[in-house]
Amino acid sequence: MPFDMIKRIFFFYLFTACLFFHSKAQISLIQFSSGYSMPVDIKNGGDDRLFIVEQQGKIRIADSAGVLSSKPFLNIIPRVQFSGEQGLLGLAFAPDFLSSGYFYLNYSEKNTGHTIISRFHVDSLTPDSADPSSEEIILRIFQPFTNHNGGHIGFGPDGYLYIGMGDGGSSGDPENRAQNPDSLLGKMLRIEVNPSFPGYKIPPSNPIAGDSTLGRGEIWSLGLRNPWRWSFDALTGDLWMGDVGQSLREEIDMEVAKSHGGLNYGWKCWEGNNQFSSGGGCQPFSSYSPPVYQYNHVMGGFCSVTGGYVYRGARYSELYGKYFFADFCLSQIQYLEANDSGGYTNSNLGLLGATNISTFGVDKNGELYCAGLNSGIIYRFISSDCKPVATINTGRDTIDDCGLGFVNLHVPAGEGYDYVWIFNNDTVSNSDTYIAIQSGKYILHVANQTCANSDSVYLNFSTPLNVTFTGLDTLYCVYNPQVTLIPDIPGGVFSGHGINGNVFNPAEAGTGVSVITYTYANQSGCTFSHSQSVRVDACLNVPENFLAKTISVYPNPSKGNFQVRVFATTEKKINVEVMDVFGRTFYKKSILISSGDNLFPIYLVAANGVYIIRFSDEQSFVSMKLIIQ
């Protein structure tokens, strides 16, 4: 019997056996590691180790078997203000941590209680030890009270560092900081950090970056009370947050990956969907981003939500795609999963043995953990469901290659698992990934030592869309009028400095080179984009030249059909002349322009190549390079 046939029979019997166990699936916790003092964060750096943050100011290491190292990875207790909600609260490893050795902390500063975001480096000789003297303070944030510090930090899929900040404390946000765009409190911040430069930079794509009149450029979203533990979905990039309520409701907020930031979650105007305050510019509930789930304190002992993670591990199909979270007081573990109505359904797993759950975490394989603050125990999630995860890519039945000519098929990788990809009844790969270059149906079988699972997907190969836009010249002065950009395929989004909708404003862009991008997404979820670079100069200390300051040509390059935009303060006549590189004129025309903004077309019949277009009036002239292709 052929080997492929034997393997398929093996998978069939394993899959059939799993059907029996699936009906009895039960999610539970087992003790993974113990001996910690007030653990508040669990992170992995990309290898087999788990790093556990202790609130007093230490970071400890557990190996893949849960054995706690006797020596701390880092001890900064003398620098940390530890009291109540203050302490060492968050850890984030740089995306390249295993090669660079850099990581970031969020802690309460000794004596002041202010939030410190700082960078450290692993000891060059001992990978299980960090160098306390390597600290570089990135950001210091004033804290008016001792509570509501937030504390969680993490790198997003975009490579930027996100910082969850509480509203500064006391009760009821007495100074309305969460809604104040000039305060960093009550916000989700987003900054760029890199050892190649000191401090941090504000990403230009932040919602209000570059305009200090609108508020602090570090702000990504606002209206948070105390975001205690949040995470990015490792598959989709969606941001999930547990935001601690005041005295009535706890909430789970979610921001989809395609968001451009700027969301307002409503505090202190709203606590969940319950109105908390009507003053200070509060708007109707529909003006804010509502929670995807909320629960009441009156339900029986609930008091403070602890946000968690969407499970994207490979071991348990029963857990896959569910968002797990808990309540600190009652310690009942719950999960959310998408339903058919576009929302999320909640399930309560009850008390699984852990108490005072302070944080969740995942290891390098996406397996899920949680910690008991007072017990000092780290627990690992398990399920009686024997089926490994076989979900291909995002789990859709059909995937489009978006014109790339290939699709990278993948499944969550498990150590010691067997994989079989089948196409046209032939085995094409025995890896957890496969690069497909043909349309059709692909079947995946996955097996661990005791059970198997399978999934299939149909691949559709299509022609890529060539999206472009017109209206943007290559050079402007800061005082030139704004221009309207016109996409060839409507329905997309423009982005870049100086962009407001589909209008480019040179003054708002500021001097320098900006990249303007138009992005369009089709019904299959494929995104296509086109970018153009534009330079904006101050245009100072140069001879006055009316035309050089007020004229633009677009698109350039073109097919010979382009637009000329001229801004004039008075009515006048300008001369237009197009020459080839040998100085031979083949187009010449005089045009009367009026006061204000003028737009007129020029149609050329010419071979592809480089030409010179010259504009002149009675006082000045300007020449530009024109490309026809």
N, C-alpha and C positions, 0 to 999 in steps of 0.2 A: 504493500500500500504506500503511495507517495507520502513524503514527509508532510507536505502542506495539508493533505487530507487527514493525517493523524492529528495534526495540530488543531484543525478545525473541529474534529470530533471531541478533542480534549476541551476546547473552549465551550462546545455545546453542553457537555455534561457539567462543567463548572457553572455555566450560566443557568442551567436548569436547577442546580442545587441552590444557587443564590436566590431563586424565586421563592423558595421555601423560607429561607432566613429573612427575606425582606419584609414579610408580613409580620415578623416579630421584632422588627428593628426598634432599638431603644437607644437614645442618646444619653450618655452619662459622663461622669468625670472620674479620673483615677489620679492618685497622687503621683506627681512626676518628680518633684524635688522639694526639700524643706530646709529650714534653718535660717530663713531670712528675717530681717528686722524691718517691718513696715514696707513691703514691696509696693511700688506705685507705677512701675512701667516694666514691660518685657519687650525686648527688641533682639533681632538677629542682625549680624553684620555680613551675611552672605555665606557663612560656613556653618559647621555643626554646632557651634556654641550658641547658648542663649545668654543674654546680658540682662540682669535684673537690677533695676534701680531701687535703692533703699532711700526713703525720704530723708533720713538724717544726713545723707551726703556721701554714700558709698555706692559703687557699682560692683556687683558680684557676677561671677561666671559659673554657669552649669554646663557640663558637657552633654553629649547626645543621650546619655543614659540617666541624666538628672543629677550626676554627682557634682556637688558644690565645691568649687575650689576654695582652699583655705585662705588664699591671699586675694584681697580685693583687686579688681581691675583698676579702680581709681578710688581715692579717698580724699574728699575735699570738705570734710566736716567743719574745719575751722572757718571756711568761707561761707557756710550756709546758715541762714536763719531758719531754724527748725522749730515750728510751733503751729499746732492746728493744721491749717491748710497751706502753711509755708514749708519750704524745704527744697530738696533736689527733686524736681517734678517731671523732667522729660529728657529723653535721649534720642538723638537722630544720627545715624551713621551716614557719612557722605556716600553718594552712589558708587564711588570708586574706593571705598574704605579699604578693601583687601589689598589694594596696591598703594594707596596714598597714606593710609593710617589716620585720616582725619575724622573726627566726630564732633557733635555739637550738643551742648547741654542747656537746659532751662532750669534756673534755680533762684531762690530768694536770697538776696544779698544780706550778709551778716550786718546787724545793727540797723540798716535802713529798711530792709524788707522789700526793696525794689527788685523787679524782675531783671535777671541777667541772662542774656543769650551769649554764649561764648564757645570758642573753638579750642579743642585739645588735639594732641597727637599721641599715637601709640609710642611707647618706648622703642627706640630703634633696635635694641638688643633682645627685648622680651615681648613677644606679641600678646601675651596675656596680661601685660601691664601698660598703663597709660602714664605719661609724664605729667605730673601735676604742674610743673613749672612751664609747660608749653601753652598755658592758657592765653588766649587772645580774646578780650571782650569785644563782641560784635555790636551789641545793642543793650542799653540800659533803659528800662521803662519805669517811670514813677508809679508807685502803688500807694494810694491814699489810706487804705485799710489793710488788715492782715488776711482777709478772706477773698475768695473769688479771684484767684491768680491764674486760672486756666492751667497751663503748664505743659501741655502736650506739644511736641514739635515733630516735624517729619518732612521729608522731601517728597514732592509730588512727582507725577510722571513727567512733568515739564522740566524737572531738574532744579526748581526753585524751592527754597526753604519756607514752609508754612508754619506759622506760630499762632496757636489758639490763645487768645487773651480774654480773661474774665472782665467784668465791668468795674473792677476796682474794690468791690466789697461793700461793707456795711449791709444794709437791707433796702431793697427797693430802688437801687441805683440812685441815691439822693441827688447827685449832680448830673444825671442824665448822660453819663459818659458813653453808654452803648450806642446812643443815637447821634453823638457829637462827632462829626468827621474830622475835627481837629484833635481828637484824643485817640490814642492807640488802644484804649481799654474797651472791652466789649466787642472785639473785632477778631476776624481772622486776618492775619497779616501774611504778606507774601514778599520775600526779598531774595536777592541774588547774593550768594556767598561763594567765595573762592579764595584759597590761600594766596593766589597771585595778586590780590589787591587787599588793602586793609579795610576793616569795617564791612560795609555791605553796599549794594546798589539797589535802586528801585527798578524793577522790570518795567520797560516802557509800555507793556501791555496791561499793566495794572489799571483798574477802572478810572482812577483820577490822577494817574501819574502825569507829572509835568505841569499841573495847574494848581499851585498852592492855594489859590482862592477857593478851591472846592474842598480842601482838606488835606490830610496826610497821604502822600503817595504810596505808603507801605500798605494801605488798607486794601484787602481783597473783598471782604464782605463785612457787614456790621449787624448790630442788633442782637448780640449774643449776651447771655447772662453769665454763664460759667461753663464753657465747653470742656467737660471733663472726659477726655478720651475720644479721639476721632481717628479715622483711617481712610485710606484710598483703597477702593476695590482693585485688587491686583490684576484683574482681567479687563474691566471696563474703564478704570480711572475715576469712577464716581467717588465723591467725597461724602462720607457718612459721619455724622456728629451726634454725640449725646450731649444735650445742653441742659444743665441742672436748673430746675424750676425754683420758684420762690417758696410758696407754701401750699400750692394747690396742684400743679401739674408738672410732669417731666416730659421732655420731648426728644424725639429723634428727627434731625434735619438731614436732608440729602441734597447735594448739588451735583448735577450731571456733569460728566467730563467735558462736554462741549460748551459749558458755560463760560462767559467772558467776565465773570465776577460781578461785583457790585450788588449782590443780593442783600436784602435787609430782612432779617429773621424776626424783627418786631419788638424785641425787648427794649424798654420797659413798657411800651404801650400795650403789648400783649404777652401773656404767659400761656404758651400753647395757643389755643383759639379762644382763651378767656381774656377779656379786656382787663388790664391791670391799671392803666393810667389813661386819662383822656386829655391831659394837658401837654404842654411842651411840643406842640406841632404834631401830635399823634394823628394818624390817618385811619380810615376804615381797614378792617382785617384784610380785605382784598388787595390792599396796597402792599402787602408784605409777602414774603415767601413762607408758606405755612409748613408746619412739620409734616412728615410722612406718617408719623405715629406719635401718640401721646397717651399718657396714663395718669390717673388721679391718685393722689395720696390717700384718699378715703377708701381706696380699694383694699386696704388692710396692711398697714405697716410700711408702705413704700415711702421713700423720702428723697432719694438722690440717684439719678441715672448714671450708670457707668457705660460709656459707649464702647463698642467692640469692633469686630471685623466681619467682612463677608468671607465665608469659608471658600478658599480656592485650592485646598490641598488635593492630593491624589488618592488618599486612602479610603475615604468614605463618600460614596455616592449620595447617601442619605443626607449629608450635611451640605453638599455642594450648592453654592449660590445663595445660601441663607445668611442673613445678617444677624449675628449674635450679640446680645447686650444683656445687662443685668441691672439690678437696683442694689445700691450699697447696703441699705438697711435690711431689706428683706432677703436679699441674695437669691431671689428667684431668677433663673436664667430664662430669657425669652429669645425668640428669633422672628424676623420678618422675612417673608418671601413674596415675590411678585405674584399678583393675581391677574385674572383675565380682564378685569375692569380698568387696568392701568394703575392700580394702587398696590398696596401691600397688606397682606394678611398676617396677623400676629398669632403666635403660638407660645404658650407658657409651659416650660419644661418642669417648673416647680423647683423645689429645693433639692439640689443634686449633691449636697454635702459640703460645699464651700460656704464660708461666711465672710461678710464684709468684703465683697468682691470689689477690688480697687482698680483693676486694670485687666485688659486682655492683651494677647500677643500672638505672633505666629513665628514658626521657625522657617528655615530656608526653603522647606518644601511646602509651606503654606499650612502646616498642621496647627491647630488652634489650642491656646493655653489661656488660663486665667489665674489670678492671684488673690489670696485672702490676706487683707491688710494686717489683721491682728494675729492670725495663726502663723503667718510667714510661710505658707505652703503654696507651691505652684502646682496647678492641676492641668492635666491634658484631657482634651475632649476625645471620646471614643464613641463608636456606634456598634451595635450588634449586627448591623447590616454588613454583610461580607463583601458587597460589590465595590470594587474600585471605581474611580471616576473615569468615564469614557467619553465625556462631553468634548466634542470637536470644536475648537475655536470658541465662538460665543454661543454655541448651542443652536444656531439657526439651521433650518432644513436646507436652505439654499445659500450659497456664497458666490458673490460676483468677484472676478479678479480685478475689476476696476480698470481694465485695459493694460495691466502690468504684464500679462503673458504668463503669470504663474501665481499660485496661491500657496502660502506656507501653512500647511495643516499641522495642528499641534494639539496635544492633550496634556493636562497636568501630569508632570513626570513623577513617578514613584520609584524608589530604589528597590531593585530586585524584581521589577515587574516585567512581564512579557507583553510585547506589542506586535500586532499583525495588521498591516494595512492591505486591503484587497481592492483591486480595480480590474474590472472585466474578468472576474473569477481567478485572477492571478495575484499572488502575494508580491507586493511591490516594495515593502519596507518592513523592518523589524525594530524600528526606533520609535521614540515618542513624538517625533516630528517627521513630516514628509513634504517635500516640495513638489506639488502637482502642476503639470504643464498641459494637461488635457482636460477637456470638459467631460462631465459624466458623474456617475455615482461612486463614491468612495466609502468603504466600510472599514471600521476599526474594531478590533477585538483586543481587550486588555485583560490580563490575568495576574493575580498575585498567587501566593502559595495555596490559598484555599478557595478562591472564587474568581469569577470572570464577569465582564460586562461588555457591551458593545454599543456603537453609535454609527450613524451614517450621515452623509451630507452630499448634496448634489452641487457640483461646481459649474458655474456659467461663465464663459469667457466672452468678453464684450470689447467693443472698440472704445478707446479712451476719448473723452471729450476734450477739445482744445478750447479752453475758456480764455478770453482776452477782454480788455476794456480800452476805451479811448477817452481822451480828454485831459491826459496828463503829459505835460512837457517835461524836459529833462532839467531845466534850470528856471528858478524864480528868484525874485527879490522878496524880502520879508514884507514889503508894502504892496506887492502885487495883489490884485483881487483874487478871491477864492474861485475855484473852478469846479464844475460838475463832472463827475466821472460816469461813463456810460458803459455798462457791461454788455457783451454781445449775447450772453444768456442771463436774463434777469433771475432774481430769486436768491442770489448769493449775498455775501457779506464782505465789505471792504474793511481793511485794518491797516494800521500804521500811524505814525506821527502825523498830526494835522488832519486826521480823518474824522468827519462827523457824518455818519450815514454814508452817502455817496458823494460828499463834498470834500475837496481838499483845500485847506486854508494855509497858505505859506506862513503867515504870521504865527498861527498856532503850532505849526510844525517846528518853527525855530530854525536857526542856521545849522547847516550841516547836511549830511546825506541821509535821507529816509528811504525805507523800502515800503512801498505801498502794495498790498496784496489783496487780490480778489479771490474768494473761496466759494465754490459752489458744490452743493451736495445733491446727488440725484436720489430717486426713490429707492434705489438698491443700497443706499448708505455709502456710496463711493464719493469721495471728495476730490475735486480738481481745483487747481489754483493757478494763478498767473501773477507774477510780481514785476514791478518796475521800480527802478531807483530814480530818485529825484533829489536834486541839490538845491538848497535854499541859501542864498548869500545875503549879507547885510547890505551890500551894494553901496558902501560908504567910501569916501575919499577917492572917487573915480570921477572923470569928467562927466558932466551932465549929458545924458543921451536918452531922449524921450523914448525912442523906439526900443533900445536895449532893456529898458525897465518895464515896458508895458506890452510887449508882444510875445506870443507863444504859438508854437506849431505842434499839432498832434493829429493822429498818431505819427510817430517818427521813431522807427521805420514805418512805412506804409506801402500800399500797392499803387500809389500815385494819386489816391483820393484822400485829401486831408483837410483839416480845418485850421484857420488862422483866427486867433483871438487877439484883439487890440483894445486897450483901454485908453481913452483920450479925454482930456479936460475940455477941449473945444472941438468944433467941427473942422476937419482938415482933409486933405488929400494925401494919400501915400501911394508910392510906386512899388510894384512887386515885379521882380525879375528872377527867373530861374536859369542857371547856367550849368553846363557840364564842367568836368574837371579841366577842360582845355579852354574854358572861358567863353564857349559858344552859347549864345542866348537862344533858347527855343520857347520861352514863355515870357510875356511882358504885358502888364496891365496896370492901369491907374484906378484906384478905388477911393471913393469918397466915404469917410467914416464920420459918424456923429459923436457928440459928447456922450461919454459913458462907455459901457461895455459893448464891443462889436464882435460879431462872429460871422465869418464868411468862408465858403468852401472854395477849394481849388482842385481842379481835375486835370491831371497830366497824363499824357500818353507817352511813355518813355520806357526804355529798356532798364532792367535792373542795374543798380549801381549807385554811386555816390554823386550828389549834385550840390550846388550852392544856391541857396535862396537868399535874395538881397531885398531889404525893405529900406525905403528912403523917403524923406520929406524935405522941406526947405531948410531944415536945421541939422539933421543928423541922418545917419544910416546904420544899419546893422546887417551882418551876414551870418547865416546859420548853415550847418551841414544838414543836408536832406538825403535820406536813404530810401531808395525804392527797391522793394524786393518781392 
